[in-house]
Amino acid sequence: MKKTLYIISIAMLALFGLSSCDSYFDVDLKDQPTLEEQFSKYLTAKQFSANCYAYLPYEEKQDAREGGVIRRSDESLFGFTSSASSSVYWQARIGDASPATYTPYGDLTNPERGNFWDRYYQGIRQCTLVMENAHLVADVDQKVRDYMVAEARFLRAYYYFLLFRYYGPVIIWGEEMAPENIMGSELDRNTVEENISFIVDQLDIAAAALPNSVGEIGGVISTSTDTGRPTKGAALALKSRVLLYAASPLYNGNSLYQGMTNYRGEQIFPQEYDGKKWELAAQAAKAVIDMNRYSLLQASTQDFKGYAEAYRGVYSKNWQGNTEVIWGWWHKAWEPGNDWLGSVGGQFPYLLPGKFAGVMYSYGGWMQPSLKLVDAYPMFESGRYPVTGYEKDGHGLNLSRPYVDPESGYETEGFVENWDAPHLDWDTADGKNGVKAHKSTVGRDPRYYVSLVPNGHYWPNKNMNTVMTMYQSKEAACPWTAGTSCNYVGYVFARLLPIDNNFADGAAYTSVRAIFPTFRMAEIYLNYAEALNEQPARDGAGACEALNQVRNRVGLPDIEVSYPGIESDQELLRWCIQQERMVEFAWEAHRHYDACRWMIAKEEYPSANWTLHLSADNYEASYERVDTDHPYANRPAVFSDKDYLFPMSSDELKEMVNYTQNYGY
């Protein structure tokens, strides 16, 4: 075959010159001719093992790659740039994507066009090679060799899961390498059950062999140089996520895929709903909780500023003090010995308004929060989620016509004079930091103010004293201008942006370090809450208790106080858990996969591109919601049944002629 198929014959690429993403593993492999020599010493075996990390997803890269699903979802809105039309996720959002659209872009390790097939199967093969050859390493003890195998097993299972969440069930090669003489016509999917069973079995084996902390291994592996490599907690956290997906409607008795059989005649998606899968998901989440090794970051002071700082710390607090992150993107640090995510600063210009701190950013406004995300954050005092839904128009949800919960305390009209932001710990030069705040921006959850800077609010930099007005006026700090890169929505997504940084020069970007939290305890608690609420022997009280862990961390009242009687109301509790996941994991690449596995995206995604009326020439008028100011006002978001999974690329199917394409393509 021309390509020898995606998954085959990548060993030589890994052996001769595929460099690690991480400085901590920098070793030159050019003169290592055989696997036996490669694994004869730990120094070179370590380098080979490090290449297993080269395929990790770029979920933190919100403008492209795996993080681009944020664009596809209802939690963001793509700004106007010349590259918008080339984004496969934007094309999918407006209904222009097809199997021919999802093609590799340049280097297969740099897939900007939404085709991750080759990338992850290469990672799977690399991990299998490590597992098969780790026993050859002669200059370390057995504990180190066992760890190398368990580490590779975990990463292999993770790559299979990444394929599964993107494409649905895929080909499972098991413990063996993909046969090098296999024909494309012989390939088709394994079933959902086979995918889940294999991944879970691998994680059970890995969890039994992985340490609670890498420091337990000793010898050549230590907490000072190997922080962030997978542990037992990482394996159990991934198992929790995998089993939660397996129990969810998309994969558990989904009749939409009734006609999908592989060429062997096997039903690919199970057609009978199995409630016991929720019990397994609950048990998996509880196993992580019962480790008693991880905890939510808590406020140092029990006030609004403390709650906000605790949530901000998920990204900004380093490994030594970050009890919440179970596993994250430690490997992408650019500086030796640095356990922080490097190069995150490259995302910041996309988030900032076009003009900021006296600098005009040509990429400003690429990535903006949606008004839907803005509406999702609960009210601080009542703890209730203020918007319960929207009226519909010809494009779907009309975000200018929300259904407001009258008991929430939320108001959609009017302004509050001299409103002081409760999350800021500084005053302006004149001793005041009050602004004329729209009532919709007042009284929200601390996460709202950590994640968003609304039109007319202070930028969180005590040295700037800048009110971020974004309407069409020379007097505005960041004026709206038709046809240029600027903020169109009226809110800046600021969760990645450290406070007291003006981003006026290059050093302001390159100095920033953050951790991308692949698995963290907030997810485990919400996984547990969801599973307890859905399992056949429903545990509403237990679900509420788990949900409250996440809510209480930011000072919200217990869910039973906010919604009396919710323990016995499965549907209401389900909705609250879904809302909580949307705000807690904003822009962590959860929302799209959550909306799809719940099969709610068909109702939640379609809408016009709603923004604040920033083309208005005064601040008060700029808070009207309109669907005419966005440059792509004539290209609303769409979603149909085929969009719950991404399609296989036409390039792959040219050789895998019997492979079953996803529904609707």
RAFEN-V570354 format. One record per pair of residues at least 12 apart in sequence whose ideal C-beta (glycine too) atoms are under 6 Angstrom apart, sorted by the first residue. I is the first residue (numbers start at 1). J is the second residue. Records with the same first field share a line. If there is no record, write none. Layout:
I->J, J
This chain:
1->184, 655
5->184
6->117, 118, 121
7->121, 178
8->178, 180
10->122, 125
11->129
14->51, 126
18->51
20->50, 51
21->54, 331, 332
22->331
23->336
25->47, 50
27->47
29->47
32->44
35->133
39->133, 136, 137
41->139
42->137, 139, 140, 220
45->137
49->130, 148
51->126
52->126, 127, 152, 155
53->331
55->119, 123
57->162
59->589
60->516
62->367
63->350, 366
64->112
67->589
68->89
69->589, 592
70->587
71->89, 90
72->89, 92, 93, 592
73->591, 592
74->370, 372, 604, 605
75->370, 373, 591
76->370
77->368, 370, 489
78->90
79->365, 366, 368, 488
80->631
81->366, 485
88->101, 113, 114
93->637
94->635
95->638
99->647, 649, 650, 665
100->650
102->114, 115, 649
103->115, 649, 651
115->649
117->652
120->159, 162, 163
123->159
124->156, 159
127->152, 155, 156
128->177
130->152
131->149, 152
134->148, 149
140->220
143->217
144->219
146->209
147->217
150->206, 209, 210
151->230
153->202, 206
154->206, 230, 235
157->199, 202, 203
158->238
160->199
161->199, 242
164->195
165->593
166->646
168->645
169->189, 190, 191, 192, 195, 268
172->190, 194, 195, 198
184->655, 656
185->657, 658
187->656, 659
188->262, 263, 658, 659, 660
189->262, 268, 660
191->266, 268
192->251, 269, 270
196->246
199->242
203->235, 238, 239
206->235
207->232, 235, 236
210->231, 232, 235
211->231
212->231, 232
214->226, 229
227->319, 339
228->330, 339
233->293, 326
234->326, 327
236->287, 288
237->288, 326, 519
239->284
240->284, 285, 288, 524, 527
243->280, 281, 284
244->281, 527
245->597
246->277
247->277, 278, 281
248->597
249->599
250->597, 599, 644
252->273, 277
253->272, 273
254->269
256->641
257->269, 663
258->271
262->660
263->658
275->536
278->531, 534, 535
279->535
281->531
282->531, 532, 535
285->524, 527, 528
288->524
294->323, 326, 521
295->323
296->324, 521, 553
297->310, 313, 324
298->310
304->422, 423, 446
305->423, 425
307->446, 554, 555
308->423, 446, 450
311->447, 450, 554
312->450
314->517
315->514
319->339
324->520, 521
325->515, 517, 520
326->519, 520
327->518, 519
328->515, 516, 517, 518
329->341, 516
340->513
341->514, 515, 516
344->512, 514
345->509, 510, 512
348->503, 509
349->361, 363
350->363, 366, 367
351->367, 493
352->364
353->478, 486, 487
354->485, 486
355->478
357->502, 503, 504
359->504
362->485
364->485
365->485, 486, 487
368->489
369->491, 493
371->399, 610
374->491
375->387
376->579, 582, 583
377->444, 445, 448, 583
378->445
379->408, 409, 410, 443
380->443, 445
381->409
382->408, 409
383->556, 557, 562
384->405, 408, 562
385->579
386->405, 408, 410
387->402
388->403, 405
389->403
390->402
395->607, 608, 636
396->606, 607
397->607
399->610
400->625
411->439
412->440
414->439
415->436, 438
416->437, 442
417->436
418->434
419->434, 435, 437
420->433, 434
423->449
426->462
428->465
433->458
435->456, 457, 467
438->623
441->454
445->554
446->554
447->554, 583
450->495
451->495, 586
452->491
453->468, 492, 494
454->491
455->470, 490, 612
456->469
460->499
461->500, 502
462->500
464->502
470->487, 490, 614
471->614, 616, 619, 622
472->615, 617
473->617
480->614, 615
488->611, 630
489->611
490->612, 614
498->512
522->550, 584
525->546, 549, 550
526->581
528->546
529->543, 546, 547, 577
530->577
533->573, 574
540->567, 568
541->567
544->559, 560, 567
547->559
550->584
581->594
596->644
601->639
602->639
605->637, 639
606->637, 638, 639
607->637
608->627, 636
609->630, 632, 633
610->625, 627
611->629, 630
613->626
614->629
615->629
641->664
642->663, 664, 665
645->662
647->662, 665
648->661
